[in-house]
């Protein structure tokens, strides 16, 4: 299978930049198996 990637990568390192909410430092709780971590 050959993939032709012509678009640029998405960088999400800074919270105040586009896609920042997908980074590791976004202050949102995580819910897993009935537990919530802030």
N, C-alpha and C positions, 0 to 999 in steps of 0.2 A: 504494500500500500504506500503510495507516495502522497505526501502532504505539501501543498504549495502555500507557504506562509508569506503573504505579501504585506500584512499589516504590522504595525509597530507593537511592541509589548506594552502592557498596561503596568505602570508603576504606581504603587499605592503606599508610599513610605511616610507621607506627611498627612496628618488629620485634616489640615486646612486646604489640601489639594484635591483635585478630582480623584475619586475612588478611595479616598482616605478611610471611609467607613469599612472597607474590606481588609484593612491592615490589622496587625496584632495589637496595636495600642488603642483601638477604638473603644471608648468607655461604655460598653453595652453588656448586660448580663448574658450568660450562657445557660440554657436549660438542657439538661441531659438526664434521662432516666428519672424524671421527677424531682431532680435537684436543680437549684438555681445558684450560680456563682456570679457575684457582682463584678 
